[in-house]
Amino acid sequence: MDFAAARKVMVDSQVRVNDVTDRALQAALLGVPRERFLPSDRAWSAYAEIEPEIAGERRLMLARDLSKLLMALDAKPGERALAIAAPYAAAVLARLGLEATAQESDEAVFAVTGEVLAEEGVRTVTAPLGAPADGGYDVIISEGAVPGRPEAWLEALNIGGRLAVVERTGAVGKAVLYVRGAQGVSRRELFNAAPPVLAELSAIPTFVL
């Protein structure tokens, strides 16, 4: 399979046509080998309009949705980025010139993606998803959905920092952009999306008799 050709088709048919006009972002998406974020026997599925499995419960987000989240972040070279359950997004941010960290709770994900992340200059951290590694980030992104406002992630942002994530409690979620200001946090809804919810962030149901 010609992965470079497939990557161009992905950008042309899934990214550009969905109002992702940032030329630097388009170039980063064309450069990062998305197929290397999947096991070799599933590499062919990297460019289809599906959410292929990396390992365990972790999946690649649809290129359309991820590119729109990334454009909303308005990431700048030299900024610090944290990609939570989002190794591919971390590599794209690194291509954009950011100091990127990929955080995962499942070491099996890095068993698949670790080599390409190292080549892209991405730092990797294995830790629970609910507790961001360090703090002082300018941008945070996740390829998985969250069940509500991720307070701990927001606290890891600098003033002026941005968080792009999908909040989902039903069949369809809402992609949102948070911006942390000196006086609080703003929230703006972007578009509908339905990536799988990160299971470890879901509240354990309780029953009252």
Secondary structure, DSSP 8 states (H G I E B T S, - for coil): --HHHHHHHHIIIIIGGGT---HHHHHHHHHS-GGGGS-GGGGGGGGSSS--EEETTEE---HHHHHHHHHHHT--TT-EEEEET-HHHHHHHHHTT-EEEEEES-HHHHHHHHHHHHHTT-EEEE--TTS-SSS-EEEEEEEEEESS--HHHHHTEEEEEEEEEEE-SSSSEEEEEEEEETTEEEEEEEEEE---B-GGGS-------
